[in-house]
Amino acid sequence: MNEALVITQESRLMELIRQVLVGVLTEVPYPSRVQKDEEVLTRNEAAEFLNITPTTLTKYVKEGKLKAGGTERKYLFMKSDLVKFMFNR
Protein backbone atom coordinates (compact mmCIF):
# COMPACT_ATOMS: atom_id res chain seq x y z
CA MET A 1 0.00 0.00 0.00
CA ASN A 2 1.47 3.36 -1.05
CA GLU A 3 0.75 6.39 1.07
CA ALA A 4 1.32 10.00 0.12
CA LEU A 5 3.33 12.17 2.45
CA VAL A 6 2.87 15.92 2.28
CA ILE A 7 5.31 18.10 4.18
CA THR A 8 4.54 21.79 4.43
CA GLN A 9 7.35 22.95 6.68
CA GLU A 10 11.03 22.89 5.80
CA SER A 11 11.96 22.16 9.43
CA ARG A 12 9.78 19.04 9.44
CA LEU A 13 11.34 17.85 6.17
CA MET A 14 14.84 18.35 7.59
CA GLU A 15 13.90 16.39 10.72
CA LEU A 16 12.57 13.48 8.63
CA ILE A 17 15.74 13.48 6.53
CA ARG A 18 17.92 13.45 9.64
CA GLN A 19 15.94 10.53 11.09
CA VAL A 20 16.47 8.54 7.91
CA LEU A 21 20.18 9.40 7.85
CA VAL A 22 20.67 8.29 11.44
CA GLY A 23 18.89 5.05 10.57
CA VAL A 24 21.18 4.51 7.59
CA LEU A 25 24.27 5.44 9.57
CA THR A 26 23.60 2.83 12.21
CA GLU A 27 24.11 0.21 9.48
CA VAL A 28 27.64 1.49 8.74
CA PRO A 29 30.41 0.44 11.19
CA TYR A 30 31.66 3.97 11.99
CA PRO A 31 28.39 5.53 13.09
CA SER A 32 27.37 2.68 15.37
CA ARG A 33 28.03 5.17 18.14
CA VAL A 34 25.47 7.68 16.80
CA GLN A 35 23.07 8.51 19.58
CA LYS A 36 19.40 9.15 18.96
CA ASP A 37 19.80 12.90 19.47
CA GLU A 38 23.19 13.17 17.72
CA GLU A 39 23.19 15.72 14.92
CA VAL A 40 24.39 14.28 11.61
CA LEU A 41 25.56 16.62 8.85
CA THR A 42 26.02 16.15 5.13
CA ARG A 43 29.32 16.98 3.43
CA ASN A 44 28.16 20.49 2.48
CA GLU A 45 26.67 21.17 5.92
CA ALA A 46 29.86 19.97 7.62
CA ALA A 47 32.05 22.11 5.36
CA GLU A 48 29.91 25.16 6.10
CA PHE A 49 30.01 24.40 9.84
CA LEU A 50 33.83 24.24 9.73
CA ASN A 51 34.02 27.23 7.37
CA ILE A 52 36.02 25.28 4.78
CA THR A 53 35.26 24.06 1.26
CA PRO A 54 33.73 20.63 0.68
CA THR A 55 36.90 19.71 -1.24
CA THR A 56 39.07 20.51 1.78
CA LEU A 57 36.70 18.53 4.00
CA THR A 58 37.05 15.48 1.75
CA LYS A 59 40.83 15.91 1.79
CA TYR A 60 40.82 15.84 5.61
CA VAL A 61 38.77 12.64 5.59
CA LYS A 62 41.12 10.94 3.12
CA GLU A 63 44.13 12.04 5.19
CA GLY A 64 42.54 10.55 8.30
CA LYS A 65 42.28 13.92 10.04
CA LEU A 66 38.49 13.74 10.26
CA LYS A 67 36.04 10.86 10.69
CA ALA A 68 33.15 10.34 8.29
CA GLY A 69 30.42 7.75 7.91
CA GLY A 70 28.68 6.60 4.79
CA THR A 71 30.59 6.30 1.55
CA GLU A 72 32.97 8.59 -0.29
CA ARG A 73 30.12 9.63 -2.55
CA LYS A 74 27.90 10.49 0.43
CA TYR A 75 29.98 11.28 3.49
CA LEU A 76 28.06 11.99 6.68
CA PHE A 77 29.55 13.63 9.75
CA MET A 78 28.65 13.63 13.41
CA LYS A 79 28.57 17.19 14.68
CA SER A 80 30.39 16.16 17.86
CA ASP A 81 33.33 14.94 15.73
CA LEU A 82 33.41 18.26 13.89
CA VAL A 83 33.51 20.18 17.16
CA LYS A 84 36.40 18.01 18.40
CA PHE A 85 38.20 18.56 15.10
CA MET A 86 37.80 22.34 15.44
CA PHE A 87 39.42 22.34 18.86
CA ASN A 88 42.27 20.03 17.85
CA ARG A 89 43.37 21.84 14.68
ABEGO torsion letter per residue (X at the ends): XBBBBBBABAAAAAAAAAAAAAAAAAABAAAAABBAABBBBBAAAAAAAAGBBAAAAAAAAAAGABBBBEBAABBBBBAAAAAAAAAAX
